[in-house]
Amino acid sequence: MGFQANKSGESYPDGSQITVGFYEPVIDGKIVSQGEIIWYASMKKDLTATETSGWIFDGFDSKSLKSKISDPVTGCYTCHVSRKDNDYIFSKYVP
């Protein structure tokens, strides 16, 4: 459901979920690779979430899985507004 929306560039259907892991960068000279995961970002399309244009946002500590976001509007949504043209999602499908 959400994958097809990402692939086609269309709006995500209600109930779509996206979770992304953010990793500590490991730098060795000119090579950068993934280290340990430091936190997870999560979005769920919920059309009743009108304050955030139909998305529920949260972010979780990688160890405790406790929420790190005290206010989803200022902690997430204000940045995602810049991607309104892509249904508030930063990523795009790359074949």
N, C-alpha and C positions, 0 to 999 in steps of 0.2 A: 504494500500500500504506500508507504512513505518512500521506498526505493524508486518506485515507478514515477512518483512526483519529482524526485530529485533528478532522475534520468531525463524526464521530459521537460523539466523547467516549469511545471505547472504548480499551482497552489497545493499544499499538503492537505490530505483529507483529515477530518476530525479523528483523533485517536492515534495519529502518527507519533512515533517516538524516535528521538535522536539522542545518542549518548556518545561522548567523545572523551578520550583519555588524553591528558596533558603530561608529557614526560620531561624529566630533568635532562637538559642537554649535556652530553659528554663530548668534550672537545679534546681532540688529539691532533695537534698541529692544525692542518687545514681540513681535517675530517670531523664532522659533527654527527653523532649518532644518539640513539635513544638510551637514556639511563632508566632509573626507576620512575614509575608513574607517581606523580605528585598530587593530582586531583582529577576528578571527573566532572564534566559539564553535561547537563541533561535538559532536554526540552521535550514537552509533550503538547501536541496540538489539542486544545480544548476551547472550542468556540465560545464557552461561557466566560473565559478569562478576558473580558473586554478591556481591562486596564493595560494589558500587554498584547493587544491585537490578536487574541486567540491562542496564545502560547503560555504554558506554565514553564518557568525557568528555575533551575536549581544547580548547585555545584557542591560536590562532596569531597571531603578529605580522603585520600587514597588508603589510609591506614584504618581510621575509625568509621569511615563511610558516613560521618555526621555532616550535616549541611554546613557549608561555609558562607552561604548567602543570607544576609539578614534582611535585605530588601531586594526582591527580584526586579523591581522597576529600575532602581538606580544601579544595582549590581550587575544587571544583564541587559534588560530591555533597552535602556538608553543607547547602548552601543549597537544592538541589533537593529534599531530603527534605520540605521544607515543602509541596511539591506532589505528595506521594504519591497524593493523591486524583485527580490528573490524569496518572497514569503518569510523574510526575517532570518534567513539561513545564510551563513557565510560560505558553506561549501557548495560546489557544483559538481555534477557528474563529469568524469573524465574517462572516455572510453579507452 
